[in-house]
């Protein structure tokens, strides 16, 4: 009788240890996913900050360019419209999908393209290029474009780590149970390998 009770206690303790081990493992995996997800959200905030910096610089840039006599109004209008469209589209980093990321990228890409065309058109205006205000704003915009590129690359790296982690076995079970989903990446825009063409 005593031996049977002892064996039962050992079996119960063994299963309790297994359950405890699984719970501890699950907790560690869940907490790791939360930490990585917060890293994705934080890096997305860095990306948005740089896009906002660019959006904030554009009105000053446009106003500086407007001062040039006979400057192409259509080019300025396209930049202003593209900026308005780009600032209207925002993404919640916890609910990113490939589709809404594509919309965000398209709007930002349209703004980048408009700015590139504006820079090319400005080449016709040596008196504008010679002004200190224009040169300062141009440097600021170019620096911001570089920062955007760096932050997008970092976002892709953080998203890749998160995506790989939640897809690996056996973490994929915990990810599925608690709704951790894959984050989309920034992709090259269609035609990004070609310089914008501007005709005079």
DRENMAR-512050 format. One record per residue (C-alpha): residue in three letters; x, y, z. Coordinates in steps of 0.25 Angstrom, whole numbers. Layout:
<rec><residuo>ALA</residuo><c1>X</c1><c2>Y</c2><c3>Z</c3></rec>
...
END
This chain:
<rec><residuo>UNK</residuo><c1>0</c1><c2>0</c2><c3>0</c3></rec>
<rec><residuo>UNK</residuo><c1>11</c1><c2>10</c2><c3>4</c3></rec>
<rec><residuo>UNK</residuo><c1>19</c1><c2>6</c2><c3>-8</c3></rec>
<rec><residuo>UNK</residuo><c1>7</c1><c2>8</c2><c3>-18</c3></rec>
<rec><residuo>UNK</residuo><c1>5</c1><c2>22</c2><c3>-11</c3></rec>
<rec><residuo>UNK</residuo><c1>19</c1><c2>26</c2><c3>-13</c3></rec>
<rec><residuo>UNK</residuo><c1>19</c1><c2>22</c2><c3>-28</c3></rec>
<rec><residuo>UNK</residuo><c1>6</c1><c2>30</c2><c3>-30</c3></rec>
<rec><residuo>UNK</residuo><c1>13</c1><c2>42</c2><c3>-23</c3></rec>
<rec><residuo>UNK</residuo><c1>25</c1><c2>40</c2><c3>-32</c3></rec>
<rec><residuo>UNK</residuo><c1>16</c1><c2>40</c2><c3>-45</c3></rec>
<rec><residuo>UNK</residuo><c1>8</c1><c2>52</c2><c3>-41</c3></rec>
<rec><residuo>UNK</residuo><c1>21</c1><c2>59</c2><c3>-37</c3></rec>
<rec><residuo>UNK</residuo><c1>27</c1><c2>56</c2><c3>-50</c3></rec>
<rec><residuo>UNK</residuo><c1>15</c1><c2>60</c2><c3>-58</c3></rec>
<rec><residuo>UNK</residuo><c1>14</c1><c2>73</c2><c3>-50</c3></rec>
<rec><residuo>UNK</residuo><c1>29</c1><c2>76</c2><c3>-53</c3></rec>
<rec><residuo>UNK</residuo><c1>26</c1><c2>74</c2><c3>-68</c3></rec>
<rec><residuo>UNK</residuo><c1>14</c1><c2>83</c2><c3>-67</c3></rec>
<rec><residuo>UNK</residuo><c1>22</c1><c2>93</c2><c3>-60</c3></rec>
<rec><residuo>UNK</residuo><c1>33</c1><c2>92</c2><c3>-70</c3></rec>
<rec><residuo>UNK</residuo><c1>23</c1><c2>94</c2><c3>-82</c3></rec>
<rec><residuo>UNK</residuo><c1>17</c1><c2>106</c2><c3>-74</c3></rec>
<rec><residuo>UNK</residuo><c1>31</c1><c2>113</c2><c3>-72</c3></rec>
<rec><residuo>UNK</residuo><c1>35</c1><c2>110</c2><c3>-86</c3></rec>
<rec><residuo>UNK</residuo><c1>22</c1><c2>116</c2><c3>-91</c3></rec>
<rec><residuo>UNK</residuo><c1>24</c1><c2>128</c2><c3>-82</c3></rec>
<rec><residuo>UNK</residuo><c1>38</c1><c2>130</c2><c3>-87</c3></rec>
<rec><residuo>UNK</residuo><c1>34</c1><c2>129</c2><c3>-102</c3></rec>
<rec><residuo>UNK</residuo><c1>22</c1><c2>138</c2><c3>-100</c3></rec>
<rec><residuo>UNK</residuo><c1>30</c1><c2>149</c2><c3>-93</c3></rec>
<rec><residuo>UNK</residuo><c1>41</c1><c2>148</c2><c3>-104</c3></rec>
<rec><residuo>UNK</residuo><c1>30</c1><c2>150</c2><c3>-115</c3></rec>
<rec><residuo>UNK</residuo><c1>25</c1><c2>162</c2><c3>-107</c3></rec>
<rec><residuo>UNK</residuo><c1>39</c1><c2>168</c2><c3>-106</c3></rec>
<rec><residuo>UNK</residuo><c1>41</c1><c2>166</c2><c3>-121</c3></rec>
<rec><residuo>UNK</residuo><c1>28</c1><c2>172</c2><c3>-125</c3></rec>
<rec><residuo>UNK</residuo><c1>31</c1><c2>184</c2><c3>-116</c3></rec>
<rec><residuo>UNK</residuo><c1>44</c1><c2>185</c2><c3>-124</c3></rec>
<rec><residuo>UNK</residuo><c1>36</c1><c2>185</c2><c3>-137</c3></rec>
<rec><residuo>UNK</residuo><c1>27</c1><c2>196</c2><c3>-132</c3></rec>
<rec><residuo>UNK</residuo><c1>38</c1><c2>204</c2><c3>-127</c3></rec>
<rec><residuo>UNK</residuo><c1>46</c1><c2>203</c2><c3>-140</c3></rec>
<rec><residuo>UNK</residuo><c1>33</c1><c2>207</c2><c3>-148</c3></rec>
<rec><residuo>UNK</residuo><c1>32</c1><c2>219</c2><c3>-139</c3></rec>
<rec><residuo>UNK</residuo><c1>47</c1><c2>223</c2><c3>-144</c3></rec>
<rec><residuo>UNK</residuo><c1>42</c1><c2>221</c2><c3>-158</c3></rec>
<rec><residuo>UNK</residuo><c1>30</c1><c2>230</c2><c3>-156</c3></rec>
<rec><residuo>UNK</residuo><c1>39</c1><c2>241</c2><c3>-149</c3></rec>
<rec><residuo>UNK</residuo><c1>47</c1><c2>242</c2><c3>-162</c3></rec>
<rec><residuo>UNK</residuo><c1>36</c1><c2>242</c2><c3>-171</c3></rec>
<rec><residuo>UNK</residuo><c1>29</c1><c2>253</c2><c3>-162</c3></rec>
<rec><residuo>UNK</residuo><c1>43</c1><c2>261</c2><c3>-163</c3></rec>
<rec><residuo>UNK</residuo><c1>42</c1><c2>261</c2><c3>-178</c3></rec>
<rec><residuo>UNK</residuo><c1>28</c1><c2>265</c2><c3>-178</c3></rec>
<rec><residuo>UNK</residuo><c1>31</c1><c2>277</c2><c3>-169</c3></rec>
<rec><residuo>UNK</residuo><c1>42</c1><c2>281</c2><c3>-178</c3></rec>
<rec><residuo>UNK</residuo><c1>34</c1><c2>281</c2><c3>-190</c3></rec>
<rec><residuo>UNK</residuo><c1>26</c1><c2>294</c2><c3>-188</c3></rec>
<rec><residuo>UNK</residuo><c1>38</c1><c2>302</c2><c3>-186</c3></rec>
<rec><residuo>UNK</residuo><c1>45</c1><c2>296</c2><c3>-198</c3></rec>
<rec><residuo>UNK</residuo><c1>33</c1><c2>299</c2><c3>-207</c3></rec>
<rec><residuo>UNK</residuo><c1>32</c1><c2>313</c2><c3>-202</c3></rec>
<rec><residuo>UNK</residuo><c1>46</c1><c2>316</c2><c3>-204</c3></rec>
<rec><residuo>UNK</residuo><c1>45</c1><c2>310</c2><c3>-219</c3></rec>
<rec><residuo>UNK</residuo><c1>32</c1><c2>318</c2><c3>-221</c3></rec>
<rec><residuo>UNK</residuo><c1>40</c1><c2>331</c2><c3>-220</c3></rec>
<rec><residuo>UNK</residuo><c1>47</c1><c2>328</c2><c3>-233</c3></rec>
<rec><residuo>UNK</residuo><c1>41</c1><c2>335</c2><c3>-244</c3></rec>
<rec><residuo>UNK</residuo><c1>32</c1><c2>327</c2><c3>-254</c3></rec>
<rec><residuo>UNK</residuo><c1>35</c1><c2>314</c2><c3>-247</c3></rec>
<rec><residuo>UNK</residuo><c1>26</c1><c2>303</c2><c3>-252</c3></rec>
<rec><residuo>UNK</residuo><c1>14</c1><c2>303</c2><c3>-243</c3></rec>
<rec><residuo>UNK</residuo><c1>10</c1><c2>289</c2><c3>-247</c3></rec>
<rec><residuo>UNK</residuo><c1>22</c1><c2>283</c2><c3>-241</c3></rec>
<rec><residuo>UNK</residuo><c1>20</c1><c2>290</c2><c3>-228</c3></rec>
<rec><residuo>UNK</residuo><c1>5</c1><c2>286</c2><c3>-228</c3></rec>
<rec><residuo>UNK</residuo><c1>9</c1><c2>271</c2><c3>-230</c3></rec>
<rec><residuo>UNK</residuo><c1>19</c1><c2>272</c2><c3>-218</c3></rec>
<rec><residuo>UNK</residuo><c1>8</c1><c2>279</c2><c3>-209</c3></rec>
<rec><residuo>UNK</residuo><c1>-2</c1><c2>268</c2><c3>-213</c3></rec>
<rec><residuo>UNK</residuo><c1>7</c1><c2>257</c2><c3>-211</c3></rec>
<rec><residuo>UNK</residuo><c1>11</c1><c2>262</c2><c3>-197</c3></rec>
<rec><residuo>UNK</residuo><c1>-4</c1><c2>263</c2><c3>-193</c3></rec>
<rec><residuo>UNK</residuo><c1>-7</c1><c2>249</c2><c3>-198</c3></rec>
<rec><residuo>UNK</residuo><c1>6</c1><c2>243</c2><c3>-191</c3></rec>
<rec><residuo>UNK</residuo><c1>3</c1><c2>250</c2><c3>-178</c3></rec>
<rec><residuo>UNK</residuo><c1>-12</c1><c2>244</c2><c3>-178</c3></rec>
<rec><residuo>UNK</residuo><c1>-8</c1><c2>230</c2><c3>-178</c3></rec>
<rec><residuo>UNK</residuo><c1>-3</c1><c2>224</c2><c3>-165</c3></rec>
<rec><residuo>UNK</residuo><c1>-1</c1><c2>210</c2><c3>-160</c3></rec>
<rec><residuo>UNK</residuo><c1>-3</c1><c2>204</c2><c3>-147</c3></rec>
<rec><residuo>UNK</residuo><c1>9</c1><c2>195</c2><c3>-145</c3></rec>
<rec><residuo>UNK</residuo><c1>1</c1><c2>184</c2><c3>-138</c3></rec>
<rec><residuo>UNK</residuo><c1>-8</c1><c2>183</c2><c3>-149</c3></rec>
<rec><residuo>UNK</residuo><c1>1</c1><c2>184</c2><c3>-161</c3></rec>
<rec><residuo>UNK</residuo><c1>-2</c1><c2>176</c2><c3>-174</c3></rec>
<rec><residuo>UNK</residuo><c1>5</c1><c2>175</c2><c3>-187</c3></rec>
<rec><residuo>UNK</residuo><c1>-7</c1><c2>182</c2><c3>-193</c3></rec>
<rec><residuo>UNK</residuo><c1>-7</c1><c2>194</c2><c3>-184</c3></rec>
<rec><residuo>UNK</residuo><c1>8</c1><c2>195</c2><c3>-184</c3></rec>
<rec><residuo>UNK</residuo><c1>8</c1><c2>195</c2><c3>-199</c3></rec>
<rec><residuo>UNK</residuo><c1>-2</c1><c2>207</c2><c3>-199</c3></rec>
<rec><residuo>UNK</residuo><c1>7</c1><c2>214</c2><c3>-189</c3></rec>
<rec><residuo>UNK</residuo><c1>19</c1><c2>211</c2><c3>-198</c3></rec>
<rec><residuo>UNK</residuo><c1>12</c1><c2>216</c2><c3>-210</c3></rec>
<rec><residuo>UNK</residuo><c1>8</c1><c2>229</c2><c3>-204</c3></rec>
<rec><residuo>UNK</residuo><c1>22</c1><c2>232</c2><c3>-199</c3></rec>
<rec><residuo>UNK</residuo><c1>28</c1><c2>227</c2><c3>-212</c3></rec>
<rec><residuo>UNK</residuo><c1>19</c1><c2>237</c2><c3>-220</c3></rec>
<rec><residuo>UNK</residuo><c1>25</c1><c2>248</c2><c3>-210</c3></rec>
<rec><residuo>UNK</residuo><c1>39</c1><c2>244</c2><c3>-213</c3></rec>
<rec><residuo>UNK</residuo><c1>37</c1><c2>244</c2><c3>-228</c3></rec>
<rec><residuo>UNK</residuo><c1>31</c1><c2>258</c2><c3>-227</c3></rec>
<rec><residuo>UNK</residuo><c1>42</c1><c2>263</c2><c3>-219</c3></rec>
<rec><residuo>UNK</residuo><c1>52</c1><c2>257</c2><c3>-229</c3></rec>
<rec><residuo>UNK</residuo><c1>45</c1><c2>263</c2><c3>-241</c3></rec>
<rec><residuo>UNK</residuo><c1>45</c1><c2>277</c2><c3>-233</c3></rec>
<rec><residuo>UNK</residuo><c1>60</c1><c2>276</c2><c3>-231</c3></rec>
<rec><residuo>UNK</residuo><c1>63</c1><c2>273</c2><c3>-245</c3></rec>
<rec><residuo>UNK</residuo><c1>54</c1><c2>285</c2><c3>-250</c3></rec>
<rec><residuo>UNK</residuo><c1>61</c1><c2>294</c2><c3>-240</c3></rec>
<rec><residuo>UNK</residuo><c1>74</c1><c2>292</c2><c3>-248</c3></rec>
<rec><residuo>UNK</residuo><c1>68</c1><c2>302</c2><c3>-258</c3></rec>
<rec><residuo>UNK</residuo><c1>68</c1><c2>313</c2><c3>-248</c3></rec>
<rec><residuo>UNK</residuo><c1>83</c1><c2>316</c2><c3>-244</c3></rec>
<rec><residuo>UNK</residuo><c1>79</c1><c2>328</c2><c3>-236</c3></rec>
<rec><residuo>UNK</residuo><c1>70</c1><c2>319</c2><c3>-228</c3></rec>
<rec><residuo>UNK</residuo><c1>81</c1><c2>309</c2><c3>-226</c3></rec>
<rec><residuo>UNK</residuo><c1>90</c1><c2>320</c2><c3>-221</c3></rec>
<rec><residuo>UNK</residuo><c1>82</c1><c2>325</c2><c3>-209</c3></rec>
<rec><residuo>UNK</residuo><c1>86</c1><c2>320</c2><c3>-196</c3></rec>
<rec><residuo>UNK</residuo><c1>72</c1><c2>316</c2><c3>-191</c3></rec>
<rec><residuo>UNK</residuo><c1>70</c1><c2>307</c2><c3>-203</c3></rec>
<rec><residuo>UNK</residuo><c1>84</c1><c2>300</c2><c3>-201</c3></rec>
<rec><residuo>UNK</residuo><c1>81</c1><c2>298</c2><c3>-186</c3></rec>
<rec><residuo>UNK</residuo><c1>67</c1><c2>292</c2><c3>-189</c3></rec>
<rec><residuo>UNK</residuo><c1>73</c1><c2>283</c2><c3>-200</c3></rec>
<rec><residuo>UNK</residuo><c1>83</c1><c2>278</c2><c3>-191</c3></rec>
<rec><residuo>UNK</residuo><c1>73</c1><c2>276</c2><c3>-180</c3></rec>
<rec><residuo>UNK</residuo><c1>64</c1><c2>268</c2><c3>-189</c3></rec>
<rec><residuo>UNK</residuo><c1>75</c1><c2>260</c2><c3>-195</c3></rec>
<rec><residuo>UNK</residuo><c1>80</c1><c2>256</c2><c3>-181</c3></rec>
<rec><residuo>UNK</residuo><c1>65</c1><c2>253</c2><c3>-177</c3></rec>
<rec><residuo>UNK</residuo><c1>64</c1><c2>243</c2><c3>-189</c3></rec>
<rec><residuo>UNK</residuo><c1>77</c1><c2>236</c2><c3>-184</c3></rec>
<rec><residuo>UNK</residuo><c1>71</c1><c2>235</c2><c3>-170</c3></rec>
<rec><residuo>UNK</residuo><c1>58</c1><c2>229</c2><c3>-176</c3></rec>
<rec><residuo>UNK</residuo><c1>66</c1><c2>219</c2><c3>-184</c3></rec>
<rec><residuo>UNK</residuo><c1>74</c1><c2>215</c2><c3>-171</c3></rec>
<rec><residuo>UNK</residuo><c1>62</c1><c2>214</c2><c3>-163</c3></rec>
<rec><residuo>UNK</residuo><c1>54</c1><c2>206</c2><c3>-173</c3></rec>
<rec><residuo>UNK</residuo><c1>66</c1><c2>196</c2><c3>-174</c3></rec>
<rec><residuo>UNK</residuo><c1>66</c1><c2>195</c2><c3>-159</c3></rec>
<rec><residuo>UNK</residuo><c1>51</c1><c2>193</c2><c3>-159</c3></rec>
<rec><residuo>UNK</residuo><c1>53</c1><c2>181</c2><c3>-169</c3></rec>
<rec><residuo>UNK</residuo><c1>63</c1><c2>175</c2><c3>-160</c3></rec>
<rec><residuo>UNK</residuo><c1>55</c1><c2>176</c2><c3>-147</c3></rec>
<rec><residuo>UNK</residuo><c1>42</c1><c2>171</c2><c3>-155</c3></rec>
<rec><residuo>UNK</residuo><c1>50</c1><c2>159</c2><c3>-161</c3></rec>
<rec><residuo>UNK</residuo><c1>55</c1><c2>155</c2><c3>-147</c3></rec>
<rec><residuo>UNK</residuo><c1>41</c1><c2>155</c2><c3>-141</c3></rec>
<rec><residuo>UNK</residuo><c1>35</c1><c2>148</c2><c3>-153</c3></rec>
<rec><residuo>UNK</residuo><c1>45</c1><c2>137</c2><c3>-153</c3></rec>
<rec><residuo>UNK</residuo><c1>44</c1><c2>135</c2><c3>-138</c3></rec>
<rec><residuo>UNK</residuo><c1>28</c1><c2>134</c2><c3>-138</c3></rec>
<rec><residuo>UNK</residuo><c1>29</c1><c2>124</c2><c3>-150</c3></rec>
<rec><residuo>UNK</residuo><c1>39</c1><c2>115</c2><c3>-144</c3></rec>
<rec><residuo>UNK</residuo><c1>34</c1><c2>102</c2><c3>-138</c3></rec>
<rec><residuo>UNK</residuo><c1>30</c1><c2>101</c2><c3>-126</c3></rec>
<rec><residuo>UNK</residuo><c1>28</c1><c2>116</c2><c3>-124</c3></rec>
<rec><residuo>UNK</residuo><c1>18</c1><c2>116</c2><c3>-136</c3></rec>
<rec><residuo>UNK</residuo><c1>8</c1><c2>110</c2><c3>-126</c3></rec>
<rec><residuo>UNK</residuo><c1>9</c1><c2>121</c2><c3>-116</c3></rec>
<rec><residuo>UNK</residuo><c1>9</c1><c2>131</c2><c3>-127</c3></rec>
<rec><residuo>UNK</residuo><c1>-4</c1><c2>125</c2><c3>-132</c3></rec>
<rec><residuo>UNK</residuo><c1>-11</c1><c2>124</c2><c3>-119</c3></rec>
<rec><residuo>UNK</residuo><c1>-8</c1><c2>139</c2><c3>-115</c3></rec>
<rec><residuo>UNK</residuo><c1>-10</c1><c2>145</c2><c3>-129</c3></rec>
<rec><residuo>UNK</residuo><c1>5</c1><c2>149</c2><c3>-132</c3></rec>
<rec><residuo>UNK</residuo><c1>5</c1><c2>151</c2><c3>-147</c3></rec>
<rec><residuo>UNK</residuo><c1>15</c1><c2>154</c2><c3>-158</c3></rec>
<rec><residuo>UNK</residuo><c1>20</c1><c2>168</c2><c3>-160</c3></rec>
<rec><residuo>UNK</residuo><c1>21</c1><c2>172</c2><c3>-175</c3></rec>
<rec><residuo>UNK</residuo><c1>34</c1><c2>178</c2><c3>-180</c3></rec>
<rec><residuo>UNK</residuo><c1>38</c1><c2>191</c2><c3>-188</c3></rec>
<rec><residuo>UNK</residuo><c1>40</c1><c2>186</c2><c3>-202</c3></rec>
<rec><residuo>UNK</residuo><c1>46</c1><c2>194</c2><c3>-214</c3></rec>
<rec><residuo>UNK</residuo><c1>36</c1><c2>202</c2><c3>-221</c3></rec>
<rec><residuo>UNK</residuo><c1>33</c1><c2>198</c2><c3>-236</c3></rec>
<rec><residuo>UNK</residuo><c1>42</c1><c2>206</c2><c3>-245</c3></rec>
<rec><residuo>UNK</residuo><c1>52</c1><c2>209</c2><c3>-233</c3></rec>
<rec><residuo>UNK</residuo><c1>63</c1><c2>205</c2><c3>-242</c3></rec>
<rec><residuo>UNK</residuo><c1>61</c1><c2>216</c2><c3>-252</c3></rec>
<rec><residuo>UNK</residuo><c1>63</c1><c2>231</c2><c3>-250</c3></rec>
<rec><residuo>UNK</residuo><c1>51</c1><c2>240</c2><c3>-251</c3></rec>
<rec><residuo>UNK</residuo><c1>50</c1><c2>246</c2><c3>-265</c3></rec>
<rec><residuo>UNK</residuo><c1>47</c1><c2>261</c2><c3>-266</c3></rec>
<rec><residuo>UNK</residuo><c1>45</c1><c2>268</c2><c3>-279</c3></rec>
<rec><residuo>UNK</residuo><c1>47</c1><c2>283</c2><c3>-281</c3></rec>
END
